[in-house]
Amino acid sequence: MTRRRLFDFPTRLAYYECMPVAFDLPAEIAEFLDYLSVEKNCSPLTLRDYRHYLNIFADWSEGKINKPADISLELVRKYRVFLANRTDDKGAPLAKVTQSYYVIALRSFLKYLTRKDLPVVSPEKIELPKTESRSVKFLDRDMVERLVAQPEISKPDGMRDKAILELLFSTGLRVSELVKLDRDSVDVDRGEFGVVGKGGRARVVFLSEGAKLWLGRYLAERLDDFKPLFIRYSQGVNELEHGEKMRLSARSVQRMIDKYVRKAKLPVKATPHTMRHSFATDLLFNGADIRSVQEMLGHKNIATTQIYTHVTNKQLKEVHKAFHSGNDILIPTAKDSELDS
């Protein structure tokens, strides 16, 4: 038999307003973070960010929330005014996109509370701050070739770095996915392997011939038995260390790419995510359809992938100029007009 709710929403609202026990916001936030971890399989990085954003809300609203209904649209409006006036450690105001992150976290938390039938403001009533569309930074083919040519392959760390750069451009991996790879999880001969990305979504990535070549050479020169695919060399290879302690960190990859960007004198400040952008735009420039690119990037929503179409639209102008017959029409000059008269 179907279980029926005993009270409609107004009755529940009146009930919660008469609750003798105060609403424990920090406890609800902690429960929500557990929900994200267990039920939604969110990454530790996502959990860290949500914890930070929601703790800011909890600190600001201390003394303002005694029951669920106190989280009203007016309270959220005042909180957004607070965010608009908030400054970072350097005294600069929070960027609109940063304010959006705070609001997104709060909306997700409110959605969780409404699923528990707590009478908080509906998250759908809270609009995100309007932000300017962010430009996607990427490297063109010439820049990529200049970048991957920088590592000194005569050194173990240089050979590793060469393999990393080739792998990033070949697969579009997130840096968090890259550093989690183990040696036995990558099939160099087949040129493909599986990864589990954000939200626990699995996908297959593919190695270019260049990536297969340099990854194979890097592994052939490895004399250790460490499990991680990419290891650190900053303090030498210590055979007594546990394998996980030798795993290269995401921060080390970021520093490595920054070093080679400066060495190659590239005109952009590239990061591991720039390599991911470069992978996507390279596919689209060369005719790949956006659905396929979505699959290869591991995006949940096609809207996330569509940011790259704005970049590749620049190429459409050149295509139009080169192939549209209307561009063959001669434009009359002032001299031609004089002759006509």
C-alpha positions in Angstrom: 0.0 0.0 0.0 1.3 3.5 -0.9 2.4 5.6 2.0 0.6 8.9 2.2 1.8 12.2 3.6 -0.2 13.2 6.6 0.1 17.0 6.1 0.0 19.4 3.2 2.7 22.0 2.8 1.0 24.8 4.9 0.3 22.4 7.7 3.9 21.2 7.7 5.1 24.8 7.7 3.0 25.6 10.7 4.3 22.4 12.3 8.0 23.3 11.8 7.4 26.9 13.0 6.2 25.4 16.3 9.1 22.9 16.6 10.7 23.1 20.1 14.1 22.0 18.8 16.2 24.6 17.0 17.2 24.0 13.4 20.8 22.9 13.4 22.2 24.4 10.2 25.9 23.1 10.6 24.5 19.6 11.2 22.3 19.7 8.1 25.3 20.9 6.0 27.4 18.0 7.3 24.6 15.6 6.4 24.4 17.1 3.0 28.1 16.7 2.4 27.8 13.0 3.4 25.0 12.7 0.9 27.1 14.2 -1.9 29.9 11.8 -1.0 27.9 8.6 -0.7 24.9 9.1 -3.0 26.3 11.4 -5.6 29.9 10.1 -5.6 31.3 13.6 -5.7 35.1 14.0 -5.7 37.0 15.2 -2.6 37.7 18.5 -4.4 34.0 19.1 -5.0 33.3 18.3 -1.4 36.0 20.6 -0.2 34.6 23.5 -2.3 31.0 22.9 -1.2 32.1 22.7 2.4 33.9 26.0 2.1 30.9 27.8 0.4 28.3 26.5 2.8 30.4 27.2 5.9 30.6 30.8 4.7 26.8 30.8 4.5 26.5 29.2 8.0 28.9 31.8 9.5 27.1 34.7 7.9 23.6 33.4 9.0 24.5 32.6 12.5 21.7 33.9 14.8 19.5 34.5 11.7 18.2 30.9 11.2 16.3 29.1 14.0 13.9 27.1 11.9 13.8 25.9 8.2 11.3 28.6 7.2 13.9 31.3 8.2 15.8 30.4 5.0 13.6 32.7 2.9 14.0 34.5 -0.4 14.7 37.7 1.6 17.4 36.0 3.6 19.1 34.7 0.4 18.8 38.2 -1.1 20.7 39.7 1.9 23.3 37.0 1.7 23.9 37.8 -2.0 24.4 41.4 -1.0 26.9 40.2 1.5 28.7 38.2 -1.3 28.7 41.2 -3.6 30.5 43.2 -0.9 32.8 40.4 0.2 36.5 40.7 -0.6 39.2 38.1 -0.9 42.5 37.9 1.0 44.0 40.7 -1.2 41.1 43.0 -0.7 39.6 42.5 -4.1 35.8 42.0 -4.5 34.6 38.5 -5.4 34.3 38.0 -9.2 30.7 37.4 -10.5 31.7 33.8 -11.4 33.0 33.2 -7.9 29.8 34.5 -6.4 27.9 32.1 -8.7 29.8 29.2 -7.1 28.5 30.2 -3.6 25.0 30.5 -4.9 25.2 27.2 -6.8 26.3 25.4 -3.6 23.5 27.1 -1.6 20.9 26.1 -4.3 22.1 22.5 -4.2 21.8 22.5 -0.4 18.3 23.9 -0.5 17.3 21.3 -3.0 18.5 18.6 -0.6 16.5 20.2 2.2 13.3 20.4 0.1 13.6 16.7 -0.6 13.5 16.2 3.2 10.2 18.2 3.1 11.8 21.0 5.1 9.9 24.3 4.3 12.8 26.4 3.0 12.7 28.7 0.0 12.4 26.9 -3.3 15.9 26.7 -5.0 14.2 27.4 -8.3 13.4 30.9 -7.1 17.1 31.8 -6.7 18.7 33.0 -9.9 22.4 32.9 -10.6 24.3 36.1 -11.0 24.7 37.1 -14.6 28.3 36.7 -15.7 30.2 37.5 -18.9 30.8 34.4 -21.1 34.3 33.2 -20.4 36.7 32.8 -23.2 38.2 29.4 -23.6 42.0 29.4 -23.7 43.6 26.8 -26.0 46.8 26.2 -27.9 46.8 25.8 -31.6 48.7 23.0 -33.3 51.9 25.0 -33.6 51.9 26.0 -30.0 51.3 22.4 -28.9 54.3 21.2 -31.0 56.5 23.9 -29.5 55.3 23.0 -26.0 55.9 19.2 -26.3 59.3 19.8 -27.8 60.6 21.4 -24.6 61.3 18.5 -22.2 64.9 17.1 -22.2 64.2 13.5 -23.1 67.8 12.5 -22.1 66.7 12.8 -18.5 64.1 10.5 -16.7 61.9 13.4 -15.6 62.1 14.9 -19.1 61.0 11.7 -20.7 58.2 11.5 -18.2 57.2 15.1 -19.0 57.2 14.4 -22.7 54.9 11.4 -22.2 52.6 13.5 -20.0 52.2 16.3 -22.5 51.6 13.9 -25.4 49.1 12.0 -23.3 47.2 15.2 -22.2 46.8 16.4 -25.8 45.9 13.0 -27.1 43.2 12.2 -24.6 41.8 15.4 -23.1 42.3 13.9 -19.6 41.6 16.1 -16.5 44.8 16.4 -14.5 43.1 14.6 -11.6 42.4 11.7 -13.9 46.0 11.7 -15.2 47.7 11.5 -11.9 45.4 8.6 -10.7 46.5 6.4 -13.6 48.4 3.2 -12.8 50.8 1.4 -15.1 48.6 -1.7 -15.5 45.5 0.4 -16.4 47.0 1.8 -19.6 47.2 -0.5 -22.7 49.8 1.2 -24.8 49.7 -1.4 -27.6 46.0 -1.1 -28.1 46.2 2.6 -27.8 43.1 2.9 -25.6 42.1 2.6 -21.9 39.2 3.4 -19.6 39.0 6.1 -17.0 36.5 7.1 -14.4 35.9 10.8 -14.3 33.8 13.3 -12.4 30.6 11.9 -10.9 31.9 8.4 -11.4 31.3 8.5 -15.2 33.4 6.0 -17.1 34.7 6.6 -20.6 37.3 5.3 -23.0 40.2 7.5 -24.1 42.5 7.0 -27.1 46.2 7.4 -27.6 47.6 9.1 -30.7 50.6 7.5 -32.4 52.8 10.1 -30.8 51.4 9.4 -27.3 51.8 5.7 -27.8 55.5 6.2 -28.9 56.5 8.4 -26.0 54.5 6.7 -23.3 56.0 3.4 -24.4 59.6 4.8 -24.3 58.9 6.3 -20.9 57.7 3.0 -19.5 60.6 1.1 -21.1 63.1 3.2 -19.2 61.3 2.7 -15.9 63.3 0.2 -13.8 61.1 0.4 -10.7 58.0 -1.6 -9.8 56.0 1.3 -8.6 52.3 1.1 -9.3 51.6 4.8 -10.4 52.0 5.5 -14.1 53.7 8.8 -13.4 56.2 9.2 -10.5 58.2 12.0 -9.1 61.9 12.4 -9.6 62.5 15.6 -7.6 64.2 13.7 -4.8 65.3 10.7 -6.8 63.6 7.4 -7.0 63.7 5.7 -3.6 63.1 2.0 -4.0 62.3 1.8 -0.2 59.4 4.2 -0.6 55.8 2.9 -0.9 54.6 3.2 -4.5 51.8 5.6 -3.6 54.3 8.0 -2.0 56.1 8.2 -5.4 52.9 9.2 -7.3 53.2 12.5 -9.1 50.8 15.1 -7.8 48.4 17.3 -9.8 50.2 20.4 -8.5 53.5 19.1 -9.8 51.9 18.6 -13.3 50.7 22.2 -13.2 54.1 23.5 -12.3 55.7 21.4 -15.0 53.5 22.7 -17.7 54.0 26.3 -16.5 57.7 25.8 -16.7 57.6 24.5 -20.3 55.2 27.3 -21.4 57.7 29.9 -20.2 60.5 28.0 -21.8 58.7 27.8 -25.1 57.8 31.5 -24.8 54.1 30.8 -25.6 51.8 33.9 -25.6 49.3 32.3 -23.3 49.4 31.1 -19.7 48.6 27.4 -20.2 47.6 24.9 -17.6 46.7 21.2 -17.7 43.1 22.2 -18.4 44.3 24.3 -21.3 45.6 21.0 -22.8 42.1 19.6 -22.4 40.6 22.7 -24.2 43.2 22.2 -26.9 42.3 18.6 -27.4 38.6 19.5 -27.8 39.1 22.4 -30.1 41.5 20.4 -32.3 38.9 17.7 -32.8 36.2 20.3 -33.7 38.5 22.2 -36.0 39.1 19.0 -37.9 35.5 18.1 -38.3 34.5 16.0 -35.3 30.9 16.3 -34.2 30.1 17.8 -30.9 28.4 14.6 -29.5 31.5 12.6 -30.0 33.6 15.3 -28.4 31.2 15.3 -25.4 31.8 11.5 -25.0 35.5 11.8 -25.2 35.6 14.6 -22.7 33.3 12.8 -20.3 30.8 15.7 -20.1 27.5 14.9 -18.5 25.7 17.6 -20.4 26.1 18.7 -24.0 25.8 22.3 -22.9 29.2 22.0 -21.2 30.8 20.9 -24.5 29.1 23.7 -26.5 31.5 26.3 -25.0 34.0 25.0 -27.6 31.7 25.8 -30.5 32.1 29.5 -29.8 35.9 29.1 -30.2 35.6 27.1 -33.4 33.1 29.6 -34.9 36.2 31.7 -35.6 37.1 29.1 -38.2 33.7 29.4 -39.9 34.6 33.0 -41.0 37.6 31.7 -42.8 35.6 28.9 -44.3 33.0 31.4 -45.5 35.6 33.7 -46.9 37.4 30.9 -48.8 34.4 29.0 -50.2 31.4 31.3 -50.5 30.8 32.4 -54.0 29.6 35.8 -52.9 33.2 36.7 -51.9 34.2 36.6 -55.6 32.2 39.7 -56.4 34.5 42.7 -57.0 33.7 45.7 -54.8 33.6 48.9 -56.9 36.4 51.4 -56.0 36.1 55.2 -56.0 37.9 55.2 -59.4 35.3 52.7 -60.8 32.5 55.0 -59.6 34.0 57.9 -61.4 34.2 55.9 -64.7 30.5 55.0 -64.3 29.5 58.6 -63.9 
